[in-house]
Amino acid sequence: MRRLTGEDNSFLAWENAAQPQHTIKVLVLDPIRGPRPLTFEAVKALVPDLVARVEPLQWQLLAPRLRFGRPWWIARPHVDVDRHLRRITLASPGGDHELAAAIEAIFHDRLERGRPAWQLCYVDGLADGRIALIWKIHHAVADGTASLRILEALCSNGSPPSTPPRDERRPALWRWLPMVARHQLAALIGLPRLIARTGAVTRTILRRRKAGKPGYAEAFAAPGARFNAPLTAQRRFAFRGCDMDTIKRVARAFGVTVNDVFLAVCSGALRAYLDRHGELADESLTAVVPVSMRPPDGDPWGNKVARWNVALATDVADPVDRLAAIAAATRTAREVQAERDLWLQHDWMEYWPLFWFYSRALPLIGERTTHRPTFSLIASNMRGPQQLCFEGAPVERLISSGPLVFPMGLNFTGWSYEGKLTIGVLACGDHVADAWEIADQLPVALAELAASVEGVEQLTCEPAPGVNVAPQARDRV
């Protein structure tokens, strides 16, 4: 058994029919390049062994008795494959738009809580005989770094454990209640120290303000955009890839990070989209940017993430000036994080009713009084793995997306792989009718930055209107 941390549990607490909290990881590959063709039946036969050797695929949620205490993960390795595996056949030859439509359909429904928290979809009908394996994994199981580890385990040549894993049972009541009581007592004892740490961080913030130094982007500072309205279950998804060498060249030329360029590309694409619809505001939109805090030798699963609040400079017309403003904002975020207690927010999540009031109730009150969203959107960038092979077939492309969390009804998720940074764009379909309108501007925004670099020759990126820029990536934030 494994008790969920407060941060893991938050993704369960935030989840509802309009706000499912799973992530999507898509492996595109050629099924005939392995030692044997990867048919649907072949993948189905592989699932039990994959579950046996990849521990998080065995986890099923165990709700606390009488709603007392935190939920737990309990091992259930003997899964009903037919409930976890589905098949979608695209109208051949399926392209990026058809694959994105399949991903939209998979995003729609929540994962069943009475089964291990994942689903696999086998997609065929792609052009040139390619297939896609779409893994849908609950965010409570894994953040970006843990998801990367899961993908690497799924694509490894490992063999199942010599001793098959067994189903775990719910502890007897006489064992359960003392165990939960110990956790509750430890939390109660630790609360005064947490309050003291909070006071110390507050004093640090005030000293920084008194010294005239900038801080994180302020909550409720950004004007509302069309995607900051209440969410529905409808999703729109699109993706584009950009050449990682181009991104690195831009980063070197302007003395910024790869993540800065990623954020500037997202900002440029969003600015163009809003301008086309006559909705470009004179004030900058803001982003919540997840940053991994996982120690190298720490627990490999679950969530360990800090969150930077960054202004995206969507009010700045010049792409180079916009990049410079974003780089200044992320430098400030890095400084602020270094000055503060890194684990304070993470530890407050262990006190969920109190943290819920801070993270959900106060923002809702703020939104109703200011008529502005807490922050505009989510933007996450992850350096992906080296070359992956699933059952010997090389993975040619890796696509990812995280969920939406109201009021942030737009999510940019970038994962690099094999020289390509593929950026997924997820939005609520009732507010953004066509996510491709945003995604198609991503390579355009990169080309604008690249054209500003002295001596840059003609660049390549994935097809997009009026642009020729080819896809490839490989840097993690």
C-alpha positions in Angstrom: 0.0 0.0 0.0 1.1 3.5 -0.7 -0.5 6.6 0.9 -1.2 9.5 -1.5 0.7 12.7 -0.7 -1.3 15.9 -0.4 -0.1 16.9 -3.9 -1.1 13.6 -5.4 -4.5 13.8 -3.7 -5.1 17.4 -5.0 -5.6 16.0 -8.5 -8.3 13.7 -7.2 -9.9 16.6 -5.2 -9.9 18.9 -8.3 -11.4 16.3 -10.6 -15.0 16.5 -11.8 -16.9 15.7 -15.0 -15.8 19.0 -16.6 -12.2 18.8 -15.3 -10.8 15.3 -15.6 -7.2 15.1 -14.2 -5.4 12.7 -16.4 -2.4 13.2 -18.7 -1.9 11.9 -22.2 1.3 10.4 -23.6 1.3 9.3 -27.3 3.9 7.1 -28.9 3.8 7.1 -32.7 5.7 4.2 -34.3 6.1 1.9 -37.3 4.6 -1.4 -36.2 6.5 -3.5 -38.7 10.0 -2.3 -37.7 10.2 -4.6 -34.7 10.9 -8.3 -34.5 7.2 -9.0 -35.0 4.2 -6.9 -36.2 2.5 -4.9 -33.4 -1.1 -5.7 -34.2 -3.8 -4.9 -31.7 -3.9 -8.5 -30.6 -0.2 -8.5 -30.1 -0.3 -5.4 -27.9 -3.3 -6.8 -26.0 -1.2 -10.0 -25.2 1.6 -7.8 -23.9 -0.5 -5.8 -21.4 -0.4 -8.3 -18.5 3.5 -8.4 -18.6 3.7 -4.6 -18.8 1.5 -4.3 -15.8 3.5 -6.8 -13.9 6.8 -4.9 -14.4 5.6 -1.3 -14.3 4.5 -0.8 -10.7 2.2 2.3 -11.1 0.1 0.5 -13.7 -1.0 -1.8 -10.8 -2.3 0.9 -8.5 -6.0 1.2 -7.7 -7.4 3.8 -5.5 -8.5 2.7 -2.0 -10.9 5.2 -0.5 -10.6 5.8 3.3 -13.2 4.3 5.6 -15.8 6.8 6.7 -14.0 9.4 4.6 -11.4 9.5 7.4 -7.8 10.1 6.3 -6.1 10.2 2.9 -6.8 7.8 0.0 -4.2 5.0 -0.7 -2.9 3.2 -3.7 -3.3 -0.5 -3.4 -1.8 -3.1 -5.8 -4.2 -4.7 -8.2 -1.9 -6.3 -10.8 -4.5 -8.7 -12.3 -6.3 -6.2 -14.5 -9.2 -6.7 -16.8 -7.4 -6.0 -20.1 -10.6 -5.4 -22.0 -11.5 -2.5 -19.6 -8.1 -0.9 -20.0 -7.4 -1.4 -23.7 -9.4 0.1 -26.5 -8.9 0.5 -30.3 -9.6 3.4 -32.6 -9.2 3.0 -36.4 -8.7 6.3 -38.2 -10.0 6.9 -41.7 -6.8 6.0 -43.7 -4.5 7.7 -44.3 -4.8 9.4 -41.0 -2.8 12.5 -40.4 -2.1 14.8 -37.5 -5.6 16.3 -37.5 -7.2 12.8 -37.3 -4.8 11.7 -34.6 -5.5 14.9 -32.6 -9.3 14.2 -32.9 -8.7 10.7 -31.4 -6.8 12.3 -28.5 -9.7 14.7 -28.0 -12.1 11.8 -27.7 -9.9 10.0 -25.2 -9.5 13.2 -23.1 -13.2 13.5 -22.6 -14.0 10.8 -20.0 -12.6 10.4 -16.5 -10.7 7.2 -15.6 -12.6 4.8 -13.4 -11.6 5.0 -9.8 -12.5 1.4 -9.1 -9.7 0.2 -11.4 -5.9 1.0 -11.8 -5.7 4.6 -13.0 -4.7 4.2 -16.6 -6.0 3.3 -20.1 -4.2 2.4 -23.3 -5.7 3.1 -26.7 -4.3 1.4 -29.9 -4.8 3.7 -32.9 -4.3 2.4 -36.4 -5.1 3.9 -39.8 -2.3 6.4 -39.6 -0.4 7.3 -42.8 2.3 4.9 -44.0 1.0 2.1 -41.8 2.0 3.9 -38.5 0.2 3.2 -35.3 -0.1 5.3 -32.1 -0.2 4.0 -28.6 -2.1 6.6 -26.4 -1.5 6.2 -22.7 -4.0 7.9 -20.4 -2.6 8.1 -16.9 -4.1 9.9 -13.9 -2.1 12.9 -12.8 -2.3 11.6 -9.2 0.0 8.7 -10.3 2.7 10.7 -12.0 4.0 14.2 -12.8 6.1 14.8 -16.0 9.3 13.3 -14.5 7.5 10.2 -13.2 5.6 9.9 -16.5 8.9 9.9 -18.3 10.1 7.0 -16.1 6.9 5.1 -16.8 7.4 5.5 -20.6 11.0 4.3 -20.3 9.9 1.3 -18.3 7.2 0.4 -20.8 9.8 0.6 -23.6 12.5 -1.3 -21.8 13.4 -4.9 -22.5 12.9 -5.8 -18.8 11.2 -9.0 -17.9 8.3 -9.5 -15.4 9.4 -10.2 -11.8 10.1 -13.8 -11.0 7.5 -13.8 -8.3 4.2 -12.5 -9.7 2.8 -9.5 -7.8 -0.2 -10.3 -5.7 -3.4 -8.3 -5.1 -3.3 -6.3 -1.9 -6.2 -6.3 0.5 -7.7 -3.5 2.5 -6.3 -3.7 6.1 -8.6 -4.8 8.8 -10.3 -2.0 10.7 -8.3 -2.6 13.8 -5.1 -2.0 11.8 -6.5 0.7 9.6 -7.7 3.2 12.3 -4.5 3.3 14.4 -2.5 3.8 11.2 -4.7 6.7 10.1 -4.6 8.1 13.6 -0.8 8.2 13.6 -0.8 10.1 10.3 -3.4 12.6 11.6 -1.4 13.1 14.9 1.8 13.7 13.0 0.1 16.3 10.8 -1.3 18.0 13.9 2.1 18.1 15.6 3.7 19.5 12.4 1.2 22.3 11.9 2.8 24.9 14.2 6.2 24.5 12.5 4.6 24.8 9.1 2.9 28.0 10.2 6.3 29.3 11.4 7.8 28.5 8.0 5.0 30.3 6.3 5.7 33.4 8.4 9.4 33.2 7.5 8.5 33.1 3.8 6.0 36.0 4.2 8.8 38.1 5.7 11.1 37.2 2.8 8.4 38.3 0.3 7.9 41.6 2.2 11.7 42.3 2.3 11.9 41.7 -1.4 9.1 44.1 -2.1 10.6 46.7 0.3 13.8 46.5 -1.7 11.9 47.1 -4.9 12.7 43.7 -6.4 10.1 42.1 -8.6 8.4 38.8 -7.6 6.3 36.2 -9.3 3.5 37.5 -11.6 0.6 38.6 -9.4 -2.6 36.6 -9.2 -5.6 38.4 -10.9 -3.2 40.6 -12.8 -4.1 39.3 -16.3 -7.3 40.2 -18.1 -9.7 37.4 -18.8 -9.5 35.6 -22.1 -12.1 33.4 -23.8 -10.6 30.3 -22.3 -10.9 31.5 -18.7 -14.6 30.8 -18.6 -16.1 27.8 -16.6 -15.0 24.5 -18.1 -17.2 21.9 -19.8 -16.1 18.3 -20.7 -15.5 19.2 -24.3 -11.8 19.3 -25.3 -10.0 20.5 -28.4 -6.4 19.3 -29.0 -3.7 20.1 -31.6 0.0 19.8 -31.8 3.0 21.0 -33.8 6.7 20.2 -33.7 9.6 22.6 -33.8 13.3 22.0 -34.5 15.2 21.8 -31.3 18.5 22.9 -32.9 16.7 26.1 -34.0 15.4 26.6 -30.4 18.9 26.1 -29.0 20.3 28.5 -31.5 17.8 31.2 -30.5 18.5 30.5 -26.9 22.3 30.9 -27.4 22.0 34.0 -29.5 19.9 35.9 -26.9 21.5 34.4 -23.8 18.3 32.8 -22.5 17.2 29.2 -21.7 15.4 26.7 -23.8 12.4 27.1 -21.6 12.4 30.8 -22.2 12.2 30.2 -26.0 9.5 27.6 -25.4 7.4 30.1 -23.5 8.1 32.8 -26.1 6.9 30.5 -28.9 3.7 29.8 -26.9 3.2 33.5 -26.2 3.8 34.4 -29.8 1.3 31.8 -31.1 -1.3 32.9 -28.5 -0.8 36.6 -29.3 -1.4 35.9 -33.0 -4.5 33.9 -32.3 -6.1 36.5 -30.0 -5.2 39.3 -32.5 -6.9 37.4 -35.3 -10.0 37.2 -33.3 -9.9 40.9 -32.1 -9.3 39.8 -28.5 -5.7 40.9 -27.9 -5.5 42.8 -24.6 -3.2 45.7 -23.8 -2.1 43.8 -20.6 0.0 40.6 -20.5 -1.5 37.2 -20.0 0.1 35.0 -17.3 1.1 31.4 -17.0 1.6 28.8 -14.3 4.8 27.0 -15.2 5.4 23.6 -13.4 9.0 23.0 -12.4 10.3 19.6 -11.2 11.6 19.4 -7.6 12.2 15.7 -7.6 15.5 14.7 -5.9 17.6 12.4 -8.1 17.5 9.7 -5.4 13.9 10.3 -4.2 10.7 8.5 -4.7 10.3 8.0 -8.5 6.5 8.2 -8.6 3.8 10.7 -7.7 4.1 14.5 -8.0 6.9 16.7 -6.8 6.5 20.0 -8.6 6.9 23.7 -7.8 5.0 26.3 -9.8 6.3 29.5 -11.2 3.9 32.3 -12.0 5.2 34.1 -15.1 4.0 37.0 -17.2 4.0 35.9 -20.9 4.5 39.4 -22.4 1.6 38.9 -24.9 1.2 42.7 -24.9 4.7 43.1 -26.5 4.6 43.2 -30.3 8.3 42.6 -31.1 9.2 38.9 -30.7 12.8 39.6 -29.5 11.5 42.1 -26.9 8.9 39.6 -25.9 11.5 36.9 -25.4 13.6 39.3 -23.3 10.6 40.1 -21.1 9.9 36.4 -20.6 13.5 35.6 -19.8 13.5 38.4 -17.2 10.3 37.0 -15.7 11.8 33.4 -15.4 15.0 34.8 -13.9 13.0 36.5 -11.3 11.0 33.3 -10.7 14.2 31.4 -10.2 15.5 34.0 -7.8 12.3 34.0 -5.8 12.2 30.2 -5.6 15.8 30.2 -4.3 15.0 32.7 -1.6 11.9 30.8 -0.4 11.2 27.6 1.4 11.1 25.2 -1.6 8.8 22.6 0.0 6.4 25.0 1.8 3.5 24.7 -0.8 4.1 21.0 -1.1 3.9 20.5 2.6 0.8 22.7 2.9 -1.0 20.3 0.5 -0.8 17.7 3.3 -3.5 19.8 5.1 -6.0 19.6 2.2 -9.0 21.4 3.7 -6.8 24.4 4.5 -5.0 24.2 1.2 -8.3 23.9 -0.7 -9.4 27.1 0.9 -6.2 28.8 -0.2 -6.0 27.3 -3.7 -9.7 27.1 -4.7 -11.9 29.1 -2.4 -9.8 32.3 -2.3 -9.2 32.3 -6.1 -12.9 31.9 -6.7 -13.6 34.9 -4.4 -10.8 36.9 -6.1 -12.2 36.1 -9.6 -15.7 37.2 -8.6 -14.5 40.5 -7.1 -11.8 41.4 -9.7 -13.5 39.7 -12.7 -10.1 38.4 -13.6 -8.7 34.8 -13.6 -6.1 33.8 -11.0 -3.7 33.0 -13.9 -4.4 32.7 -17.6 -3.0 29.3 -18.6 -0.6 26.4 -17.9 2.7 26.0 -19.8 4.9 23.0 -19.2 8.1 22.0 -20.9 9.8 18.6 -20.4 13.0 17.2 -21.8 12.0 13.8 -23.1 13.9 10.5 -23.3 16.5 9.3 -25.7 15.4 6.9 -28.5 12.6 4.6 -27.3 11.6 1.3 -28.8 8.4 -0.4 -27.9 8.8 -4.2 -28.4 11.7 -3.5 -30.8 9.8 -1.0 -32.9 11.4 2.5 -32.8 9.2 5.3 -31.4 9.2 8.0 -34.1 7.3 10.7 -32.3 6.3 11.6 -28.7 3.3 13.8 -28.0 2.1 14.8 -24.5 -0.6 16.9 -22.8 -1.5 17.7 -19.2 -5.0 18.6 -18.0 -7.0 21.8 -17.6 -7.7 23.4 -14.2 -10.2 26.1 -14.0 -9.8 29.0 -14.7 -6.9 28.0 -16.8 -8.7 26.6 -19.8 -5.6 26.4 -22.0 -2.6 24.1 -21.6 0.6 24.1 -23.6 2.7 21.0 -23.0 6.1 20.6 -24.8 8.0 17.4 -24.8 11.3 17.0 -26.7 12.3 13.8 -28.4 14.7 12.9 -31.2 15.5 16.4 -32.1 12.0 17.6 -32.1 10.0 19.7 -29.5 6.4 18.7 -30.0 4.0 21.2 -28.3 0.5 20.0 -27.5 -2.3 22.6 -27.2 -5.3 21.6 -25.1 -8.3 23.8 -24.6 -12.0 23.6 -23.6 -13.9 23.0 -26.8 -16.8 25.3 -25.8 -14.4 28.3 -25.7 -11.7 27.5 -28.3 -13.4 25.9 -31.3 -10.2 25.0 -33.2 -7.0 24.4 -31.3 -5.1 24.2 -34.6 -5.6 28.0 -34.9 -3.2 28.3 -32.0 -0.9 25.3 -32.8 -0.3 26.3 -36.4 1.2 29.6 -35.1 3.8 27.8 -32.9 6.3 27.3 -35.8 5.5 30.8 -37.1 6.5 32.2 -33.7 9.7 30.2 -33.7 10.5 31.3 -37.3 10.1 35.0 -36.2 12.6 34.6 -33.4 15.0 32.7 -35.6 14.8 35.3 -38.3 16.1 37.8 -35.7 19.2 35.9 -35.1 22.0 37.3 -37.2 23.3 34.9 -39.9 20.4 32.5 -39.5 19.7 30.7 -42.8 16.4 29.3 -44.0 15.0 27.1 -41.2 12.7 24.1 -41.3 9.8 23.4 -39.0 6.6 21.4 -39.4 4.1 22.5 -42.0 2.1 25.5 -41.0 0.5 28.3 -43.1 3.1 30.4 -44.7 6.0 28.7 -43.0 8.5 26.0 -43.6 10.1 25.0 -40.3 10.8 21.2 -39.5 10.3 19.3 -36.2 12.8 18.0 -33.7 13.9 18.5 -29.9 15.6 17.4 -26.7 16.0 19.6 -23.6 14.1 19.3 -20.3 13.5 22.2 -18.0 
